[in-house]
Amino acid sequence: MIAFATATTAAAPHTNIIAPLLAFVVVLVITLAIGARFTGRSRFVRQRLGMTDDDPATPQSGARERRRFLSKLTGRLSSRRVRESARAKALALLEPAGMPMTVERYFTIRTILIFVATPLFALLMLRSFGLSLIGVAATAMMVLVTPRLLGIYLKRLAKTRAQAMERHLPDALDLIVVCVEGGLSLQAALLQVANRFRNIAGQEFRLVLDDLNAGLPVRDAFLGLGRRSQADSVGIFCSTVIQADKVGMSIGSTMRGLAETMRTRRRQNAEERARKAPIKMMPVLVIFMLPTLFVIILTPAVLQLMQVLGRK
């Protein structure tokens, strides 16, 4: 009996490992089967579109060669379209975040998170909690959250940059107004902002200046600035500059009115945050401070009452 119990306890860890491994193998097989199905379907579509050598309805060699060429061209264009779409989506996440990595590195990290980190975290959850309700819920959470970690990080970084741009843009506009009214051109004013501001506003206006020096029109350069920043003030600023350049308005008066508008917006945002502060402080006061105050105030009274009742 002792030997049988020892063998059973020794085999228990192996049985605990078998279940996660089986789940991983099942998920891998299902993924490969789905990929093979889509690959076969795309090959079938290309064959139907291209009418390759296997099709008996192509008696002439010239027509067969042309259709083979069209089949290859269709496959290449479709794959190129998919790559360009994926690259555009990656740039839509990376540009507002300040390009913390290249597109190739983004795809590499995303692939590692999907095909390496997600199965490992899922196996770890199953190994820790087993096939119970908590284990299944934790595994499902890991499967859903882990592939999106990189996107969440980039969106949070983009939001932080947008808030910083909202803070520094009015000061940058004031300097642009002073420079333009002093006789400088818009590019010279942007150069002064890029040289004097050691923050995100200086970096973004440096990029705009580089685009203008590279030969891009004012419209394209400021549209790029609006695409790189998710701040509402930057969108208003870019739209105003593009419209002023289109109709030939004075940049100085336009910038002065825009600077006043931005300062008003910053003051209104500060007032809004100040009005939200008491509401955000309420849970902290109710959960932590009020019970402590009750304990400090009522403890001496309770002790005196206990002493009085003890004497009687």
PAPA-618746 format. One record per residue (C-alpha): residue in three letters; y, x, z. Coordinates in nm, 2 decimals. Layout:
N
 code     yy     xx     zz
  ala      Y      X      Z
...
This chain:
312
 code     yy     xx     zz
  met   0.00   0.00   0.00
  ile   0.24   0.28   0.08
  ala   0.17   0.45  -0.25
  phe   0.22   0.13  -0.44
  ala   0.55   0.06  -0.27
  thr   0.67   0.41  -0.34
  ala   0.58   0.37  -0.71
  thr   0.76   0.04  -0.72
  thr   1.08   0.18  -0.57
  ala   1.06   0.48  -0.80
  ala   1.03   0.25  -1.11
  ala   1.31   0.02  -1.00
  pro   1.60   0.24  -1.13
  his   1.42   0.26  -1.47
  thr   1.41  -0.11  -1.49
  asn   1.78  -0.13  -1.40
  ile   1.86   0.10  -1.69
  ile   1.63  -0.07  -1.94
  ala   1.84  -0.40  -1.95
  pro   2.17  -0.23  -2.04
  leu   2.00  -0.02  -2.30
  leu   1.84  -0.32  -2.46
  ala   2.17  -0.50  -2.47
  phe   2.34  -0.20  -2.64
  val   2.06  -0.18  -2.89
  val   2.08  -0.55  -2.97
  val   2.46  -0.54  -3.02
  leu   2.42  -0.23  -3.24
  val   2.16  -0.40  -3.46
  ile   2.36  -0.71  -3.49
  thr   2.67  -0.51  -3.59
  leu   2.48  -0.31  -3.85
  ala   2.32  -0.63  -3.99
  ile   2.66  -0.79  -4.03
  gly   2.80  -0.48  -4.20
  ala   2.50  -0.46  -4.44
  arg   2.55  -0.83  -4.52
  phe   2.91  -0.79  -4.61
  thr   2.84  -0.47  -4.80
  gly   2.57  -0.65  -5.00
  arg   2.80  -0.95  -5.07
  ser   3.08  -0.72  -5.19
  arg   2.84  -0.54  -5.42
  phe   2.72  -0.87  -5.55
  val   3.08  -0.98  -5.62
  arg   3.15  -0.65  -5.80
  gln   2.84  -0.69  -6.01
  arg   2.94  -1.04  -6.11
  leu   3.29  -0.93  -6.19
  gly   3.20  -0.61  -6.37
  met   2.88  -0.71  -6.55
  thr   2.72  -0.36  -6.50
  asp   2.42  -0.21  -6.68
  asp   2.17  -0.44  -6.50
  asp   2.31  -0.75  -6.67
  pro   2.12  -0.84  -6.98
  ala   2.41  -1.03  -7.13
  thr   2.59  -0.72  -7.25
  pro   2.43  -0.61  -7.57
  gln   2.71  -0.39  -7.70
  ser   2.76  -0.05  -7.54
  gly   3.14  -0.05  -7.57
  ala   3.17  -0.38  -7.39
  arg   2.93  -0.25  -7.12
  glu   3.14   0.06  -7.07
  arg   3.46  -0.14  -7.05
  arg   3.31  -0.38  -6.79
  arg   3.18  -0.09  -6.59
  phe   3.52   0.06  -6.59
  leu   3.67  -0.27  -6.48
  ser   3.42  -0.30  -6.20
  lys   3.50   0.05  -6.07
  leu   3.87  -0.02  -6.09
  thr   3.84  -0.35  -5.91
  gly   3.64  -0.18  -5.62
  arg   3.90   0.10  -5.60
  leu   4.20  -0.14  -5.60
  ser   4.04  -0.37  -5.33
  ser   3.96  -0.07  -5.10
  arg   4.30   0.07  -5.16
  arg   4.46  -0.26  -5.08
  val   4.26  -0.28  -4.75
  arg   4.37   0.07  -4.66
  glu   4.73   0.00  -4.73
  ser   4.72  -0.32  -4.53
  ala   4.56  -0.14  -4.23
  arg   4.82   0.14  -4.26
  ala   5.11  -0.12  -4.27
  lys   4.97  -0.28  -3.95
  ala   4.95   0.05  -3.78
  leu   5.30   0.14  -3.88
  ala   5.42  -0.19  -3.75
  leu   5.29  -0.09  -3.41
  leu   5.39   0.28  -3.42
  glu   5.74   0.26  -3.55
  pro   5.89   0.04  -3.27
  ala   5.71   0.27  -3.02
  gly   5.89   0.58  -3.16
  met   5.59   0.72  -3.35
  pro   5.41   0.87  -3.05
  met   5.12   0.97  -3.28
  thr   5.04   0.99  -3.65
  val   4.86   0.70  -3.83
  glu   4.55   0.91  -3.87
  arg   4.54   0.98  -3.50
  tyr   4.60   0.61  -3.43
  phe   4.29   0.52  -3.64
  thr   4.09   0.79  -3.47
  ile   4.17   0.67  -3.12
  arg   4.11   0.31  -3.22
  thr   3.77   0.40  -3.36
  ile   3.68   0.59  -3.04
  leu   3.78   0.29  -2.83
  ile   3.58   0.04  -3.04
  phe   3.26   0.23  -3.10
  val   3.24   0.47  -2.80
  ala   3.44   0.34  -2.51
  thr   3.36  -0.03  -2.54
  pro   2.98   0.02  -2.53
  leu   3.00   0.27  -2.25
  phe   3.22   0.04  -2.03
  ala   2.99  -0.25  -2.11
  leu   2.68  -0.06  -2.01
  leu   2.86   0.06  -1.70
  met   2.95  -0.30  -1.60
  leu   2.59  -0.41  -1.66
  arg   2.45  -0.11  -1.47
  ser   2.69  -0.18  -1.17
  phe   2.66  -0.56  -1.14
  gly   2.34  -0.64  -1.33
  leu   2.29  -0.96  -1.53
  ser   2.46  -1.18  -1.27
  leu   2.76  -1.40  -1.34
  ile   3.00  -1.12  -1.23
  gly   2.83  -0.86  -1.44
  val   2.84  -1.08  -1.76
  ala   3.21  -1.17  -1.69
  ala   3.30  -0.80  -1.64
  thr   3.11  -0.69  -1.95
  ala   3.28  -0.96  -2.16
  met   3.62  -0.85  -2.02
  met   3.55  -0.49  -2.11
  val   3.44  -0.59  -2.46
  leu   3.76  -0.79  -2.52
  val   4.01  -0.56  -2.35
  thr   3.90  -0.21  -2.43
  pro   3.96  -0.22  -2.81
  arg   4.31  -0.36  -2.75
  leu   4.42  -0.09  -2.50
  leu   4.59   0.12  -2.76
  gly   4.79  -0.18  -2.90
  ile   4.89  -0.29  -2.55
  tyr   5.02   0.06  -2.47
  leu   5.22   0.08  -2.80
  lys   5.37  -0.27  -2.74
  arg   5.47  -0.17  -2.39
  leu   5.63   0.15  -2.51
  ala   5.81  -0.04  -2.78
  lys   5.95  -0.29  -2.52
  thr   6.07   0.00  -2.31
  arg   6.25   0.16  -2.60
  ala   6.41  -0.17  -2.69
  gln   6.54  -0.22  -2.34
  ala   6.68   0.14  -2.35
  met   6.85   0.07  -2.68
  glu   7.01  -0.25  -2.54
  arg   7.16  -0.04  -2.27
  his   7.30   0.25  -2.48
  leu   7.41   0.06  -2.80
  pro   7.75  -0.06  -2.67
  asp   7.85   0.29  -2.58
  ala   7.74   0.42  -2.91
  leu   7.94   0.15  -3.09
  asp   8.25   0.24  -2.89
  leu   8.22   0.60  -3.02
  ile   8.17   0.48  -3.37
  val   8.48   0.26  -3.35
  val   8.69   0.55  -3.22
  cys   8.56   0.78  -3.49
  val   8.61   0.53  -3.78
  glu   8.96   0.42  -3.67
  gly   9.04   0.79  -3.64
  gly   8.98   0.84  -4.01
  leu   8.61   0.94  -4.03
  ser   8.36   0.79  -4.25
  leu   8.06   0.59  -4.13
  gln   7.82   0.89  -4.18
  ala   8.06   1.12  -3.99
  ala   8.07   0.87  -3.71
  leu   7.69   0.85  -3.70
  leu   7.68   1.23  -3.69
  gln   7.91   1.23  -3.38
  val   7.69   0.97  -3.21
  ala   7.38   1.17  -3.29
  asn   7.53   1.49  -3.15
  arg   7.68   1.35  -2.84
  phe   7.42   1.11  -2.72
  arg   7.10   1.26  -2.57
  asn   6.91   0.93  -2.55
  ile   6.73   0.69  -2.78
  ala   7.06   0.57  -2.94
  gly   7.13   0.93  -3.06
  gln   6.77   0.97  -3.19
  glu   6.78   0.65  -3.38
  phe   7.12   0.71  -3.54
  arg   7.00   1.06  -3.63
  leu   6.72   0.90  -3.83
  val   6.96   0.67  -4.00
  leu   7.18   0.96  -4.09
  asp   6.88   1.15  -4.23
  asp   6.80   0.84  -4.44
  leu   7.15   0.83  -4.57
  asn   7.16   1.20  -4.65
  ala   6.83   1.16  -4.83
  gly   7.00   0.92  -5.08
  leu   6.89   0.58  -4.94
  pro   7.14   0.30  -4.96
  val   7.32   0.18  -4.65
  arg   7.11  -0.14  -4.66
  asp   6.77   0.03  -4.66
  ala   6.88   0.28  -4.40
  phe   6.99   0.01  -4.15
  leu   6.69  -0.21  -4.24
  gly   6.48   0.08  -4.13
  leu   6.67   0.10  -3.80
  gly   6.61  -0.27  -3.74
  arg   6.24  -0.22  -3.82
  arg   6.21   0.07  -3.57
  ser   6.37  -0.12  -3.28
  gln   6.28  -0.46  -3.14
  ala   6.61  -0.50  -2.96
  asp   6.81  -0.81  -3.06
  ser   7.14  -0.62  -3.04
  val   7.01  -0.37  -3.30
  gly   6.92  -0.65  -3.53
  ile   7.27  -0.80  -3.50
  phe   7.43  -0.46  -3.55
  cys   7.22  -0.38  -3.87
  ser   7.29  -0.73  -4.02
  thr   7.66  -0.69  -3.95
  val   7.68  -0.34  -4.11
  ile   7.48  -0.45  -4.41
  gln   7.70  -0.75  -4.47
  ala   8.02  -0.55  -4.42
  asp   7.90  -0.29  -4.68
  lys   7.80  -0.57  -4.92
  val   8.13  -0.76  -4.92
  gly   8.35  -0.45  -4.87
  met   8.49  -0.53  -4.53
  ser   8.67  -0.27  -4.31
  ile   8.41  -0.08  -4.10
  gly   8.66  -0.02  -3.82
  ser   8.75  -0.38  -3.75
  thr   8.39  -0.49  -3.79
  met   8.27  -0.23  -3.55
  arg   8.54  -0.32  -3.30
  gly   8.44  -0.68  -3.30
  leu   8.08  -0.59  -3.28
  ala   8.13  -0.36  -2.99
  glu   8.30  -0.63  -2.79
  thr   8.02  -0.87  -2.87
  met   7.76  -0.61  -2.75
  arg   7.95  -0.55  -2.42
  thr   7.96  -0.93  -2.37
  arg   7.59  -0.95  -2.43
  arg   7.52  -0.66  -2.19
  arg   7.73  -0.83  -1.92
  gln   7.55  -1.16  -1.97
  asn   7.21  -0.99  -1.95
  ala   7.31  -0.83  -1.63
  glu   7.42  -1.16  -1.48
  glu   7.10  -1.32  -1.60
  arg   6.89  -1.05  -1.42
  ala   7.10  -1.09  -1.11
  arg   7.04  -1.47  -1.11
  lys   6.66  -1.41  -1.15
  ala   6.65  -1.16  -0.86
  pro   6.63  -1.42  -0.57
  ile   6.35  -1.60  -0.74
  lys   6.15  -1.28  -0.79
  met   6.22  -1.18  -0.42
  met   6.10  -1.52  -0.29
  pro   5.72  -1.45  -0.30
  val   5.77  -1.11  -0.12
  leu   5.98  -1.27   0.15
  val   5.73  -1.56   0.21
  ile   5.42  -1.35   0.21
  phe   5.53  -1.03   0.40
  met   5.87  -1.07   0.58
  leu   5.86  -1.42   0.72
  pro   5.52  -1.39   0.90
  thr   5.64  -1.06   1.05
  leu   5.96  -1.21   1.18
  phe   5.76  -1.50   1.33
  val   5.53  -1.25   1.51
  ile   5.82  -1.04   1.64
  ile   6.03  -1.34   1.76
  leu   5.75  -1.56   1.90
  thr   5.53  -1.29   2.07
  pro   5.75  -1.25   2.38
  ala   5.78  -1.62   2.43
  val   5.40  -1.67   2.40
  leu   5.33  -1.39   2.65
  gln   5.58  -1.54   2.90
  leu   5.42  -1.88   2.86
  met   5.07  -1.73   2.91
  gln   5.19  -1.57   3.24
  val   5.35  -1.89   3.36
  leu   5.03  -2.09   3.29
  gly   4.82  -1.82   3.45
  arg   5.01  -1.84   3.78
  lys   4.96  -2.21   3.80
